[in-house]
Amino acid sequence: MFEKCSAIGYRQALDGIEQKTLVHGEKTLMVEFRLQKGVALPLHSHPHEQIGYLVKGQIRLTIGIDVHDVLPGDSWCIPGDVLHCAEIIDNSVAVEVFSPVREDYLSPVTL
C-alpha cells in the first residue's frame, strides 16, 4: 500500500485532537495526530502496542508510572494493555504506529 501526502482524511478524536490514518498493512497501522496546546489525553489502555515519534511541539507522556517530557525527535513504545495518558504542553504533531491494526482507525472522516 502507498499513500500520497494529503490534507484530507483527518477526523476529530477528542476536542483538540485530530487524527489521520496515514497507511496500514496486515499487521501495523500508522497515524498522524495533531494535538492542541492545553489538551489532556485521558488515562487509557488498549491491547495494541504503540510506537510514537514527536515531529513538533511538546507533550508530557505518562506510561504506567513513568512520566516523560517529550520534545521533537523523541520516541516511545507503549506495550499493549499498559495505562498511559498525555498532556499537550505546546501545539504538537506526533506519528504513531499500532500493532495489531486498530480497526477503529480504518475509516477516516474528512474535516
Protein Blocks (a to p, Z undefined) as FASTA:
>chain_A
ZZdddfehiacfbghiacddfbdcfkbccddddddehiacdddddfbdcddddfbdcddd
dehjbccdddehiacdddehiacddddfbdcddddddddddfklmmccdZZ
